[in-house]
Amino acid sequence: MNSTEHLHDLETQDEILYCTVHPDRETSLRCNKCGRPMCAQCAVSTPVGYRCRECVRGIQAGYYKATERDYAIIFAACAGLTLIAGAIMSALSLGLLFSLILALPAGGGIAELGLRVTSRRRGRQSANLAAAGAVIGGLVGGFLRTFLYYQSLVASAGPRAGKLGTSLLNLAFTATLHDIGLLLFVALVAVAVYGRFKMRS
């Protein structure tokens, strides 16, 4: 075979490919797992090269194994643990610096316990639910501690407290929302919890 014939054979082998999902788009990309033609929009960059969304979803399906029960356990565990942590932080009133220092380690520990109670099974929504549980739990913990504190003040004041007892909920709610140290702590715990649930290991 001479060079002209060889070049012709190469040209005929270079067929035009079209994206499987978008048939009107020419492409030169193929999934490195299944060989399916895909356009730049459909290609997903992975540590081992570009793959189609179907193959990536198949891999993720094997990774995400959490059940609905696991979701409930993750939410409850993170909410309960952060409730305790939030109540403690509210009672100690350590300020912004200590809230910043303690929040990330506390969030990592809470997330680790949340993972262990479900034998490290995670789902697509695990990180979101864990972070939501941390936020709700932390705020509720701070609110309950503040409410009980005001309640104890009213009880110790006796008849002198007048009608203060009727507005305890409003007072506790307002005080919780103005506790910047608590809010920062809860926010950073939620960030740490979310990040830990997103990690692969």
LINWOBEL-V805369 format. One record per pair of residues at least 24 apart in sequence whose ideal C-beta (glycine too) atoms are under 8 Angstrom apart, sorted by the first residue. I is the first residue (numbers start at 0). J is the second residue. Records with the same first field share a line. If there is no record, write none. Layout:
I->J / J
This chain:
19->51
20->52
30->54
59->123
62->121 / 199
63->121 / 122 / 123
64->120 / 121 / 122
65->117 / 120 / 121 / 122 / 125
66->120 / 122
69->117 / 120 / 122 / 125
70->122 / 124 / 125 / 128
72->116 / 117
73->113 / 116 / 117 / 125 / 128 / 129 / 132 / 196
74->128 / 129 / 131 / 132
75->132
76->109 / 112 / 113 / 116 / 132
77->109 / 110 / 113 / 128 / 129 / 130 / 132 / 133 / 136 / 192
78->132 / 133 / 135 / 136 / 139
79->136
80->109 / 112 / 113 / 136
81->109 / 132 / 133 / 134 / 136 / 137 / 140 / 185 / 188 / 189 / 192
82->136 / 137 / 139 / 140 / 143
83->140
84->109 / 137 / 140 / 184 / 188
85->136 / 137 / 138 / 139 / 140 / 141 / 144 / 181 / 184 / 185
86->140 / 141 / 143 / 144
87->140
88->141 / 180 / 181 / 184
89->140 / 141 / 144 / 145 / 175 / 178 / 181
90->144 / 148
92->178 / 180
93->180
94->180
95->179 / 180 / 183
97->180
98->180 / 181 / 183 / 184 / 187
99->183 / 187
101->184
102->183 / 184 / 185 / 186 / 187 / 188 / 191
103->187 / 188 / 190 / 191
104->191
105->184 / 188 / 191
106->133 / 187 / 188 / 189 / 190 / 191 / 192 / 195
107->191 / 195
109->133 / 188 / 191 / 192
110->191 / 192 / 194 / 195 / 196
111->195
113->192 / 196
114->195 / 196
121->196
125->196
126->192 / 193 / 196 / 197
127->193
129->192 / 193 / 196
130->189 / 190 / 192 / 193 / 196
131->189
132->192
133->185 / 188 / 189 / 192
134->185 / 186 / 189
137->181 / 184 / 185 / 188 / 189
138->175 / 181 / 185
141->175 / 178 / 181 / 185
142->171 / 172 / 175
145->171 / 174 / 175 / 178
146->171
149->174
